């Protein structure tokens, strides 16, 4: 196995159902862009990237957190959805190099074991404070322990591979902070066994963004866009019809300020549209904001974003249709061999620290 000094980049997306545009723009597309810049797919790009700390390729770990999926109901479609989710990366333009590794979390048992060990490092109090846990348990009589323990398994996913950069949406930054805290606590006790992932502000910088990504619910832009939103008009799914999707954008909630400007606090609906436009077109957010500065017609902005999203979905869906399942299955076989090797080596160090070996 080749090792490099370049920082490992890792992410995962759960596959409980179809992905929303939020999942795609918040995590999948940033991951594909980082992977292509740092995996050795484009050596010229790598050497000249402003963010590159090393000219060596980074290991790019893309995994399916299928054990995280079972905190909610799953059905017989899980396997098919899992394969499809990995095809999404390819359809989004992921270039394959020997440094790109695809794997399923449940096929690397070290994740579950490290999760248990980290449970003995984490405290109930800090897990109780996790916003995602509070949201998912609010008003419920009974909540499964997996929902509570979710961030500890996520920490194991990251720490097993010494991942430094973890492209995720802004809603996951709290879990990233927890991961850093658990790693630090462990290292203070046992020595430098874990690499701490970068702080959220450095993650944002590495992704070449000005802030973390939180795509908003189209109808209620105070909230993030979520697969579980009751109204179909609140969310854009990657499988949405590219023409029909325009209607959803045209009916997005805005405000009565009457100016097109980026102000998530006072104008979350308009800011959300500017954010979406920037990511689907691949332009820096600042450029999109400047283009619309001084404009007042919300309808014009909606029309432009509707066109951009529609074109983006049509192109993406056409590429997806061309990718056979076998393309992913072959990658998983190699990826899981690699992941087990790396993860087991780290787990062994941890087991030794706890006198389990
Ligand atoms: P999941 O499946 O809930 O979300 C997958 C990714 O999509 C991002 N996301 C969004 N980003 C911007 N705007 C939105 N509206 C939006 N909705 C979702 C999430 O931030 C996430 O990046 N816990 C992870 C899965 C995971 C993981 C890991 C990720 C498990 N272990 C280790 C990285 C490293 C999650 O949120 O999945």
Boltz pocket constraint, residues with backbone or C-beta under 6 A from the ligand:
constraints:
  - pocket:
      binder: B
      contacts: [[A, 10], [A, 11], [A, 12], [A, 13], [A, 14], [A, 15], [A, 22], [A, 23], [A, 24], [A, 25], [A, 26], [A, 27], [A, 65], [A, 68], [A, 153], [A, 154], [A, 157], [A, 158], [A, 166], [A, 167], [A, 168], [A, 169], [A, 170], [A, 171], [A, 172], [A, 213], [A, 214], [A, 215], [A, 216], [A, 224], [A, 225], [A, 226]]
      max_distance: 6.0
